[in-house]
Amino acid sequence: MSDFISGFWSHYVTFISLASIAACALLLWITNRARAPI
């Protein structure tokens, strides 16, 4: 079980979390930009 408590695991979770937040922000920005001219 000590394999999961390592530097790589924390960096992996941090990267996935930031990537998910960035993807949501990008999706909101694209949908908002596409809807504006109408």
PyMOL Python script that loads the backbone (N, CA, C, O; Angstrom):
from pymol import cmd

cmd.read_pdbstr("""\
ATOM      1  N   MET A   1       0.824  -1.201   0.000  1.00  0.00           N
ATOM      2  CA  MET A   1       0.000   0.000   0.000  1.00  0.00           C
ATOM      3  C   MET A   1       0.861   1.254   0.000  1.00  0.00           C
ATOM      4  O   MET A   1       0.367   2.346  -0.281  1.00  0.00           O
ATOM      5  N   SER A   2       2.133   1.107   0.310  1.00  0.00           N
ATOM      6  CA  SER A   2       3.012   2.278   0.338  1.00  0.00           C
ATOM      7  C   SER A   2       3.291   2.797  -1.069  1.00  0.00           C
ATOM      8  O   SER A   2       3.816   3.899  -1.232  1.00  0.00           O
ATOM      9  N   ASP A   3       2.943   2.011  -2.084  1.00  0.00           N
ATOM     10  CA  ASP A   3       3.158   2.453  -3.460  1.00  0.00           C
ATOM     11  C   ASP A   3       2.309   3.676  -3.790  1.00  0.00           C
ATOM     12  O   ASP A   3       2.735   4.550  -4.545  1.00  0.00           O
ATOM     13  N   PHE A   4       1.113   3.732  -3.226  1.00  0.00           N
ATOM     14  CA  PHE A   4       0.205   4.825  -3.551  1.00  0.00           C
ATOM     15  C   PHE A   4       0.581   6.119  -2.842  1.00  0.00           C
ATOM     16  O   PHE A   4       0.195   7.202  -3.285  1.00  0.00           O
ATOM     17  N   ILE A   5       1.322   6.020  -1.757  1.00  0.00           N
ATOM     18  CA  ILE A   5       1.721   7.219  -1.015  1.00  0.00           C
ATOM     19  C   ILE A   5       3.128   7.587  -1.463  1.00  0.00           C
ATOM     20  O   ILE A   5       4.102   7.322  -0.757  1.00  0.00           O
ATOM     21  N   SER A   6       3.228   8.187  -2.619  1.00  0.00           N
ATOM     22  CA  SER A   6       4.528   8.575  -3.150  1.00  0.00           C
ATOM     23  C   SER A   6       4.406   9.922  -3.835  1.00  0.00           C
ATOM     24  O   SER A   6       3.302  10.423  -4.046  1.00  0.00           O
ATOM     25  N   GLY A   7       5.541  10.506  -4.179  1.00  0.00           N
ATOM     26  CA  GLY A   7       5.537  11.807  -4.840  1.00  0.00           C
ATOM     27  C   GLY A   7       4.828  11.756  -6.179  1.00  0.00           C
ATOM     28  O   GLY A   7       4.122  12.696  -6.546  1.00  0.00           O
ATOM     29  N   PHE A   8       5.009  10.669  -6.911  1.00  0.00           N
ATOM     30  CA  PHE A   8       4.384  10.547  -8.224  1.00  0.00           C
ATOM     31  C   PHE A   8       2.868  10.564  -8.115  1.00  0.00           C
ATOM     32  O   PHE A   8       2.195  11.198  -8.928  1.00  0.00           O
ATOM     33  N   TRP A   9       2.328   9.877  -7.123  1.00  0.00           N
ATOM     34  CA  TRP A   9       0.871   9.785  -6.986  1.00  0.00           C
ATOM     35  C   TRP A   9       0.264  11.149  -6.726  1.00  0.00           C
ATOM     36  O   TRP A   9      -0.756  11.495  -7.321  1.00  0.00           O
ATOM     37  N   SER A  10       0.885  11.940  -5.834  1.00  0.00           N
ATOM     38  CA  SER A  10       0.343  13.263  -5.523  1.00  0.00           C
ATOM     39  C   SER A  10       0.439  14.180  -6.737  1.00  0.00           C
ATOM     40  O   SER A  10      -0.474  14.964  -6.998  1.00  0.00           O
ATOM     41  N   HIS A  11       1.542  14.084  -7.482  1.00  0.00           N
ATOM     42  CA  HIS A  11       1.669  14.900  -8.696  1.00  0.00           C
ATOM     43  C   HIS A  11       0.649  14.469  -9.746  1.00  0.00           C
ATOM     44  O   HIS A  11       0.104  15.309 -10.463  1.00  0.00           O
ATOM     45  N   TYR A  12       0.391  13.174  -9.841  1.00  0.00           N
ATOM     46  CA  TYR A  12      -0.576  12.654 -10.803  1.00  0.00           C
ATOM     47  C   TYR A  12      -1.979  13.166 -10.495  1.00  0.00           C
ATOM     48  O   TYR A  12      -2.692  13.603 -11.399  1.00  0.00           O
ATOM     49  N   VAL A  13      -2.376  13.116  -9.242  1.00  0.00           N
ATOM     50  CA  VAL A  13      -3.701  13.586  -8.845  1.00  0.00           C
ATOM     51  C   VAL A  13      -3.817  15.090  -9.057  1.00  0.00           C
ATOM     52  O   VAL A  13      -4.854  15.573  -9.513  1.00  0.00           O
ATOM     53  N   THR A  14      -2.766  15.831  -8.733  1.00  0.00           N
ATOM     54  CA  THR A  14      -2.768  17.282  -8.937  1.00  0.00           C
ATOM     55  C   THR A  14      -2.914  17.613 -10.415  1.00  0.00           C
ATOM     56  O   THR A  14      -3.674  18.512 -10.774  1.00  0.00           O
ATOM     57  N   PHE A  15      -2.198  16.899 -11.275  1.00  0.00           N
ATOM     58  CA  PHE A  15      -2.275  17.146 -12.717  1.00  0.00           C
ATOM     59  C   PHE A  15      -3.666  16.847 -13.255  1.00  0.00           C
ATOM     60  O   PHE A  15      -4.205  17.626 -14.042  1.00  0.00           O
ATOM     61  N   ILE A  16      -4.250  15.738 -12.846  1.00  0.00           N
ATOM     62  CA  ILE A  16      -5.589  15.375 -13.306  1.00  0.00           C
ATOM     63  C   ILE A  16      -6.619  16.404 -12.851  1.00  0.00           C
ATOM     64  O   ILE A  16      -7.511  16.770 -13.615  1.00  0.00           O
ATOM     65  N   SER A  17      -6.498  16.869 -11.614  1.00  0.00           N
ATOM     66  CA  SER A  17      -7.444  17.863 -11.094  1.00  0.00           C
ATOM     67  C   SER A  17      -7.337  19.172 -11.857  1.00  0.00           C
ATOM     68  O   SER A  17      -8.353  19.742 -12.254  1.00  0.00           O
ATOM     69  N   LEU A  18      -6.118  19.655 -12.065  1.00  0.00           N
ATOM     70  CA  LEU A  18      -5.928  20.910 -12.794  1.00  0.00           C
ATOM     71  C   LEU A  18      -6.383  20.774 -14.242  1.00  0.00           C
ATOM     72  O   LEU A  18      -6.960  21.708 -14.798  1.00  0.00           O
ATOM     73  N   ALA A  19      -6.131  19.625 -14.854  1.00  0.00           N
ATOM     74  CA  ALA A  19      -6.558  19.406 -16.230  1.00  0.00           C
ATOM     75  C   ALA A  19      -8.084  19.396 -16.330  1.00  0.00           C
ATOM     76  O   ALA A  19      -8.641  19.916 -17.297  1.00  0.00           O
ATOM     77  N   SER A  20      -8.757  18.817 -15.354  1.00  0.00           N
ATOM     78  CA  SER A  20     -10.221  18.795 -15.359  1.00  0.00           C
ATOM     79  C   SER A  20     -10.796  20.198 -15.205  1.00  0.00           C
ATOM     80  O   SER A  20     -11.744  20.562 -15.901  1.00  0.00           O
ATOM     81  N   ILE A  21     -10.226  20.985 -14.298  1.00  0.00           N
ATOM     82  CA  ILE A  21     -10.695  22.359 -14.099  1.00  0.00           C
ATOM     83  C   ILE A  21     -10.450  23.186 -15.355  1.00  0.00           C
ATOM     84  O   ILE A  21     -11.308  23.969 -15.762  1.00  0.00           O
ATOM     85  N   ALA A  22      -9.283  23.015 -15.970  1.00  0.00           N
ATOM     86  CA  ALA A  22      -8.965  23.753 -17.190  1.00  0.00           C
ATOM     87  C   ALA A  22      -9.903  23.347 -18.327  1.00  0.00           C
ATOM     88  O   ALA A  22     -10.324  24.196 -19.113  1.00  0.00           O
ATOM     89  N   ALA A  23     -10.231  22.068 -18.421  1.00  0.00           N
ATOM     90  CA  ALA A  23     -11.135  21.598 -19.467  1.00  0.00           C
ATOM     91  C   ALA A  23     -12.539  22.168 -19.275  1.00  0.00           C
ATOM     92  O   ALA A  23     -13.194  22.538 -20.250  1.00  0.00           O
ATOM     93  N   CYS A  24     -13.000  22.241 -18.041  1.00  0.00           N
ATOM     94  CA  CYS A  24     -14.320  22.824 -17.770  1.00  0.00           C
ATOM     95  C   CYS A  24     -14.335  24.307 -18.114  1.00  0.00           C
ATOM     96  O   CYS A  24     -15.297  24.800 -18.703  1.00  0.00           O
ATOM     97  N   ALA A  25     -13.275  25.016 -17.751  1.00  0.00           N
ATOM     98  CA  ALA A  25     -13.197  26.441 -18.054  1.00  0.00           C
ATOM     99  C   ALA A  25     -13.155  26.663 -19.563  1.00  0.00           C
ATOM    100  O   ALA A  25     -13.792  27.585 -20.072  1.00  0.00           O
ATOM    101  N   LEU A  26     -12.415  25.832 -20.273  1.00  0.00           N
ATOM    102  CA  LEU A  26     -12.331  25.950 -21.728  1.00  0.00           C
ATOM    103  C   LEU A  26     -13.686  25.667 -22.370  1.00  0.00           C
ATOM    104  O   LEU A  26     -14.085  26.356 -23.309  1.00  0.00           O
ATOM    105  N   LEU A  27     -14.390  24.664 -21.870  1.00  0.00           N
ATOM    106  CA  LEU A  27     -15.709  24.334 -22.408  1.00  0.00           C
ATOM    107  C   LEU A  27     -16.695  25.473 -22.180  1.00  0.00           C
ATOM    108  O   LEU A  27     -17.461  25.817 -23.080  1.00  0.00           O
ATOM    109  N   LEU A  28     -16.683  26.061 -20.990  1.00  0.00           N
ATOM    110  CA  LEU A  28     -17.561  27.197 -20.713  1.00  0.00           C
ATOM    111  C   LEU A  28     -17.222  28.379 -21.612  1.00  0.00           C
ATOM    112  O   LEU A  28     -18.120  29.059 -22.109  1.00  0.00           O
ATOM    113  N   TRP A  29     -15.928  28.630 -21.824  1.00  0.00           N
ATOM    114  CA  TRP A  29     -15.508  29.761 -22.652  1.00  0.00           C
ATOM    115  C   TRP A  29     -15.943  29.562 -24.106  1.00  0.00           C
ATOM    116  O   TRP A  29     -16.409  30.499 -24.754  1.00  0.00           O
ATOM    117  N   ILE A  30     -15.788  28.333 -24.614  1.00  0.00           N
ATOM    118  CA  ILE A  30     -16.163  28.052 -26.006  1.00  0.00           C
ATOM    119  C   ILE A  30     -17.675  28.174 -26.193  1.00  0.00           C
ATOM    120  O   ILE A  30     -18.131  28.773 -27.167  1.00  0.00           O
ATOM    121  N   THR A  31     -18.449  27.615 -25.274  1.00  0.00           N
ATOM    122  CA  THR A  31     -19.906  27.683 -25.418  1.00  0.00           C
ATOM    123  C   THR A  31     -20.410  29.112 -25.257  1.00  0.00           C
ATOM    124  O   THR A  31     -21.345  29.510 -25.953  1.00  0.00           O
ATOM    125  N   ASN A  32     -19.829  29.878 -24.378  1.00  0.00           N
ATOM    126  CA  ASN A  32     -20.237  31.264 -24.177  1.00  0.00           C
ATOM    127  C   ASN A  32     -19.877  32.109 -25.399  1.00  0.00           C
ATOM    128  O   ASN A  32     -20.650  32.975 -25.808  1.00  0.00           O
ATOM    129  N   ARG A  33     -18.703  31.854 -25.981  1.00  0.00           N
ATOM    130  CA  ARG A  33     -18.267  32.612 -27.150  1.00  0.00           C
ATOM    131  C   ARG A  33     -19.126  32.267 -28.363  1.00  0.00           C
ATOM    132  O   ARG A  33     -19.413  33.140 -29.183  1.00  0.00           O
ATOM    133  N   ALA A  34     -19.537  31.019 -28.486  1.00  0.00           N
ATOM    134  CA  ALA A  34     -20.332  30.597 -29.641  1.00  0.00           C
ATOM    135  C   ALA A  34     -21.754  31.145 -29.550  1.00  0.00           C
ATOM    136  O   ALA A  34     -22.387  31.380 -30.580  1.00  0.00           O
ATOM    137  N   ARG A  35     -22.258  31.349 -28.357  1.00  0.00           N
ATOM    138  CA  ARG A  35     -23.637  31.787 -28.178  1.00  0.00           C
ATOM    139  C   ARG A  35     -23.773  33.308 -28.286  1.00  0.00           C
ATOM    140  O   ARG A  35     -24.866  33.802 -28.560  1.00  0.00           O
ATOM    141  N   ALA A  36     -22.700  34.050 -28.080  1.00  0.00           N
ATOM    142  CA  ALA A  36     -22.772  35.512 -28.014  1.00  0.00           C
ATOM    143  C   ALA A  36     -23.284  36.178 -29.299  1.00  0.00           C
ATOM    144  O   ALA A  36     -24.143  37.054 -29.207  1.00  0.00           O
ATOM    145  N   PRO A  37     -22.798  35.805 -30.492  1.00  0.00           N
ATOM    146  CA  PRO A  37     -23.223  36.542 -31.700  1.00  0.00           C
ATOM    147  C   PRO A  37     -24.696  36.365 -32.054  1.00  0.00           C
ATOM    148  O   PRO A  37     -25.258  37.201 -32.761  1.00  0.00           O
ATOM    149  N   ILE A  38     -25.325  35.306 -31.584  1.00  0.00           N
ATOM    150  CA  ILE A  38     -26.718  35.031 -31.966  1.00  0.00           C
ATOM    151  C   ILE A  38     -27.658  36.049 -31.333  1.00  0.00           C
ATOM    152  O   ILE A  38     -28.870  35.981 -31.539  1.00  0.00           O
TER     153      ILE A  38
END
""", "prot")
cmd.dss("prot")
cmd.show_as("cartoon", "prot")
cmd.util.cbc("prot")
cmd.orient("prot")
